[in-house]
């Protein structure tokens, strides 16, 4: 390749070689017109003030309490969210969700050993609850290629050695993610395998004061993003443009990702569960979105709001949809308290009018932590099919759902509120008005 090189002398005596390959940065209005949104430093300071040592100690003990109650010698975690809960580390976040290659072994009465990438282990150093960091042995095909069986064998041998060394004779191991050939090799070493997910979900169920503070900071970032969306909503913007405001705000304040891209306008609001698109929003359109926002520290802010785009008065049918959705949220949030059973909640919940039953949301509420978590509480009509009972406890965080829209209807409304459950009721975590701006 013919490349012309410029040589610029530097004060330090080094020479910079810059290739001239014909490429240039864009300088049109799409570049020059871009403005970076301001950062609210108070939100970053609130996040930085959280006692992470206390948070880590609490979460690790919650896992170990589950291990003791089930008489397991240890737990092996490969799900990035479970690794994060157990160790407060996050390395190549979304990538490892589809390419599992980090893992952590936690002995019930012994060390926490994190297996990480050699080239990025520095990201996990200095965490006081991690006793040792070892090189991971990834055996997914992307990294191991035709050597998958070889690498899986080495991986299993090292895990079996940990169980033998730190299990005190207990060979019962909980694990969350493991392809069949890895599990087969662990069993060949005489290890009994058990599902770790019920343990981790139960461990994550009750939030510490530090976790509640994390939720509050994440929600404050979410509220800022929603306020900016409301301010920016006008005829002519696209769904994707409006949705990008929340993501930009989140990332600028140390947040991480969105679990979905649920923002719809006009006829795309019914039925629900459609990704944001390049549709241009028109005056008077209903605009609905679900934040599904994983904010600073990895804690989920999961609320939904519905606006009417300015420029045309809200219609009577839009007002009815908003009113019904508001009634459902307010009624069901008002039921929540520690000691209430899931079945009692389902039986006492707001009765969905018959014309909206077909398109009802898939559940009435779900738990919230790092992401959507246990429990998921079914409508009374669905309880026999897939519901299960349990009890709401103090310091659980849940999101209460509503979708109102007729089958084949022109528009629908999505609302959702995230709350902290207390002994005396529930506390709404968001400061964003439930109904937003209607016109």
PyMOL commands that set and color helices and strands:
alter all, ss='L'
color gray80, all
select helices_A, chain A and resi 29-32+41-48+52-69+80-87+93-98+118-124+141-166+180-188+197-203+209-232+239-252+266-269+296-298+316-335+342-348+354-357+380-386
alter helices_A, ss='H'
color red, helices_A
select strands_A, chain A and resi 4-9+15-20+74-77+103-107+112-116+132-135+172-175+192-195+257-258+263-265+286-290+293-294+300-301+304-308+365-368+372-377+397-404+413-422+425-428
alter strands_A, ss='S'
color yellow, strands_A
deselect
rebuild
show_as cartoon
